[in-house]
Every structure is written in structure tokens, then in C-alpha cells.
Amino acid sequence: MTTRNSLVRRMAARAAGHAITLFARIIAAPRADWRGIAPEQKQRVYYANHVSNGDMPMIWSVLPAALRRQTRPVAAADYWLKTPLRAFAGAEVFRAVLIDRRPEARTSDPMEAILAAIAEGSSLIIFPEGNRNMTDDPLLPFKAGLYNIAKARPDVDLVPTWVANLNAILPKGEVIPLPLICTVTFGSPVHIQPDEGKDAFLARASTALSDLAPPPHDRVAKGEEARP
Amino acid sequence: MTSTTGDIALLVIGTFALLTALTFLGEVLALRRPGPVVETYRTRVHSWWAMVILFGLALILGQAGVTLLFAFAAFAALREFLTFSTKARADHLSLALAFFVGLPLQFLFIWLGWTGLFTVFIPVYAFLLLPIVSVLRGNSDRFLMRVAETQWGLMICVYCASHVPALMTLDIPGSGDRSVLLIAFLIMVVQLGDLLDFWFGRRIGRRKIAPGLSPKTWEGMLAGIASAAVIGAVFAWLTPFGVLGAAGMAALASATGMFGNLVLAAIKRDKGVKDWSHLIPGQGGFLDQLDSVLFAAPVFYHVAHLVWMP
């Protein structure tokens, strides 16, 4: 009974995965711009800007299927375990590495879970800002996580990944996504230099990411989502 | 088989023959002189195949098929336009209404043939309602720019696009169910006129129409419009206009379309983009492909209505 149940759940998870990529394509016709690297089967950590809950599914959708199967997003447990539906999507559709953002409540070290997933051979999608960026700056200051990954696994490519336009497609607090075109740009991989300190590395990684942002075509209203 | 279906079949077969010849030419060129120019040409021919097959299928399905096809094209075009338009978070609901309510309703009215409603729905009701929805969120920054660009997008991508299937609602005496052929006529003369404008422009073009904005030349454009008129006369049997009338309508549609292409080139330049999107390989976006047809359709519709309907 359990095996049949798990088979049904696995099939449901695969169907849901296809439905999500199809939905993303209908709404945003997302395009991958492989500017700094080729889409090859290589272990990578894609680190991306975070403005909307749609960011992660969008990156996930533009990855070629073979790469997608190998890629797991790192996501907040408090969000993805809130309802049974989210728990199903997070754990079984996206196979997310769930980590607890609240230091006071956590029972395990999030870095351990991340490094274990890398050790298993998975590629990861992470949002090093930690939270959705609601400010006018292109990026919030990065948390230490990216530095810790870079130090522990200097052999893995850290790929800056800029998701454009999602702040207009699905801003925080909105339910209906707007059909607008989304481009996901993958830049040249970043590796930590010997003797590079935490702040210097995070600043360099952050610049590598914000450099991928397209120039503003829309003169967006002040106080909302202007980019420099 | 009715004569209309027979004529559609004839058109489709003729276009397939032309595309087969162009595909063959591409294969030969790729063997003789391989290079990026030939590759672009081959990609474009592939996209033309896809477009012609889709359009042919829609014509065979009749009114429902053509309405649905242009509803999807309008959706894709509006998505490209609004990706680059000025907007704010306060416009989220009004933009969602434009996509998910305004657009389907406009094509529904076309399909039902409610002329009185589809001619005023976007220019009057969407025009008045969407700014109201936006203003309720209380952000006045660049307000006029935001609502004006949204309305402009709706007019071009939805209202103008809907005038292609609207041609089927025209009840021109003596034409029966042949109005679907008018759509094939319009699209053919406009697109071929554009191609020939480009071809002549490269060869005999001297004086640029809008220097720094578009490579279009007066010589190329005039030759393109004249060719469209000749093509229109040759295909007069698709229309109720007669040979001279068909040539005149083709020239009018082609000229309007070419200037429409210039207008959208200016908007692209203003927004700092080269193509509206990447969705049609080799051609750019839906809006790049359809800009001339969008401008030509309402003019073609109204002149046909004015001159040939009592």
C-alpha cells in the first residue's frame, strides 16, 4: 500500500512539475540567456535575485529538463511546510532542500543540509539575499551562506542568475500573475580566491549578479521598482 | 466542396508550393555558401511554414478558427508591448483586467458579430474603466504615462488585431461566406508588400524615410506599395472589390502597414529594444511580425465597409 501510494505521489509530482513549467511558459514565455556558461550537465549552484515567489519556479522552468532533474532549490521551511499543498510542491515537485530561517527555532544547521545536497551531486538554486527584495536597490546585502558554500566546495561553479521582470509579473501581495516576458540570464561562474575574505567575496558575487540586470526600458514609477 | 473551401485549398497549395521552393533555395544556398545570412534565411522560412500552416488551419475552421488564432496573437502581442511599457505596482489589477477580461471579451464580441459593441468596447469602456481601477490604488506618479501606454497597447494589440477576424462580420452583398477570403487577401498583400519593400529598398533605395530609425526608403516603399497593388489585382478573385478596387485596397493596406511598421520602430527605439521578443525564430516577436497587419486591418475594414456595403 505504501509503495503504491508513493508511486502515485511520484507520478502526481511529475505531472505537477510539467504543469508548472507549462504555466510559466504560457504566462511569461521565459527565455534562458546563457551568457556566461553553457547549459551543460555540470554541478552548479545557481544564485539568484529574489523579488517574487515566482522566481524559483521560473529558473526551474527555463533549465533544460536534464539539468532540472539534477537541480534542487534551497527554500525556507516555514514557507514551504505551511500547508499540505505547499509541502507536496516543495518536497516532492521541486525536491527542495528545506532550511529553517529562524535561528531560534532550528534544530539542524542549514549549511549541513545544503552541503549534504551538494555532496549527493545535486545542483542548487539559492537566493543569497535571504528574503524577497522590496527595496529600490537591485540587491539586498548577501547573507553568509554563499560564502560558506564557496569555501566548503571551491570546486563547484557558483553561477550568478538574474531573473528579470518578475517584480512586475507577480509582485508581493498579488495573486494573479501578469503575462509579461521574463528573461533569466546566467552569468560567468564565480569562484572564491585564495585568501579572499567573506565581505570581499560576497561583494564580488553580488556585483557579478547585478551586472546581469538589463538596462531599464520602462521608466518605472518612483518608489516602486526602479533599477539604477 | 464549396467554392470558398476550394479557394482556400488553392491558396494553401499555392503558398505551400512557394514555401517549398524557398526551402529548397535555402538548402541549396546552405550547401554552396554556408554562413549566418543563409542560416537566418532558413530560420525565417521555417517560421513562415509554421505561420502559414497555422493560418491555413484557422481559415479552414472558419470564423471560430480565425477569431481564436487572432485572440492568441493579440495576447502574445499585448504581452510583448506591456513588458516594455511604463507601469507601476498600482496598475497590477488594471493590467490583469486588460489581459484576462478585456482581450477575451473583445474577441467574443467579434465572434458574436456585435458590431456596435466591438467598435466602442476598448476605445470607450476600457479607456474609461482601466484608469479608474488604477487610480483606486492611489499612486499618481507618472499616472498619465502609465494609463496612456496601457491604452495604446490595448488599441494596437487587441483592438486593431481584432479587426482582422472582424472582416468576417462584414456582410458585403453577393459575397456570401467568402468574407473569410478577405482575411487571406489582407494578410497576403500586406506581408508580401513588406517583403518587396525590403527587397526593392536594398536594391534601389536612396532616400531614407526616417533616417536613424528604420532602413525604409521612399523608393523601396513606393515599389512595395505598387507591387502590393499588382498582387491585389492578381488576387482580386478572392474579393468582392473587382480588379481595380482590389488593387486600390491592397495599395491602401500596404501603405498603412508600412507606416505602422515605422511607428512601432520608433516605440522600440524609445524603449531601447531591437525586437519585441524572441518568440518567432528569425523574426523577433509577434509584434515585429504583425505590426503592419495591425495598422492595416482597421483601415481596410472601414474602407471595405464604407465603399462596398450599401
HADDOCK unambig.tbl for C-alpha pairs under 7 A between the chains (distance, minus, plus):
assign (segid A and resid 168 and name CA) (segid B and resid 89 and name CA) 6.93 0.50 0.50
assign (segid A and resid 178 and name CA) (segid B and resid 96 and name CA) 5.82 0.50 0.50
assign (segid A and resid 179 and name CA) (segid B and resid 79 and name CA) 5.82 0.50 0.50
assign (segid A and resid 180 and name CA) (segid B and resid 79 and name CA) 5.07 0.50 0.50
assign (segid A and resid 180 and name CA) (segid B and resid 80 and name CA) 6.76 0.50 0.50
assign (segid A and resid 180 and name CA) (segid B and resid 82 and name CA) 6.78 0.50 0.50
assign (segid A and resid 180 and name CA) (segid B and resid 83 and name CA) 5.05 0.50 0.50
assign (segid A and resid 181 and name CA) (segid B and resid 79 and name CA) 6.71 0.50 0.50
assign (segid A and resid 181 and name CA) (segid B and resid 80 and name CA) 6.59 0.50 0.50
assign (segid A and resid 181 and name CA) (segid B and resid 83 and name CA) 5.95 0.50 0.50
assign (segid A and resid 217 and name CA) (segid B and resid 84 and name CA) 6.13 0.50 0.50
assign (segid A and resid 217 and name CA) (segid B and resid 271 and name CA) 4.94 0.50 0.50
assign (segid A and resid 217 and name CA) (segid B and resid 272 and name CA) 6.03 0.50 0.50
assign (segid A and resid 218 and name CA) (segid B and resid 84 and name CA) 5.58 0.50 0.50
assign (segid A and resid 218 and name CA) (segid B and resid 85 and name CA) 5.70 0.50 0.50
assign (segid A and resid 218 and name CA) (segid B and resid 86 and name CA) 5.05 0.50 0.50
assign (segid A and resid 218 and name CA) (segid B and resid 271 and name CA) 6.74 0.50 0.50
assign (segid A and resid 219 and name CA) (segid B and resid 86 and name CA) 5.78 0.50 0.50
assign (segid A and resid 220 and name CA) (segid B and resid 86 and name CA) 5.76 0.50 0.50
assign (segid A and resid 220 and name CA) (segid B and resid 87 and name CA) 6.10 0.50 0.50
assign (segid A and resid 220 and name CA) (segid B and resid 88 and name CA) 6.34 0.50 0.50
assign (segid A and resid 221 and name CA) (segid B and resid 87 and name CA) 6.95 0.50 0.50
assign (segid A and resid 221 and name CA) (segid B and resid 88 and name CA) 5.76 0.50 0.50
assign (segid A and resid 221 and name CA) (segid B and resid 141 and name CA) 5.74 0.50 0.50
assign (segid A and resid 221 and name CA) (segid B and resid 142 and name CA) 6.09 0.50 0.50
assign (segid A and resid 222 and name CA) (segid B and resid 141 and name CA) 6.71 0.50 0.50
assign (segid A and resid 224 and name CA) (segid B and resid 88 and name CA) 6.79 0.50 0.50
assign (segid A and resid 224 and name CA) (segid B and resid 89 and name CA) 6.95 0.50 0.50
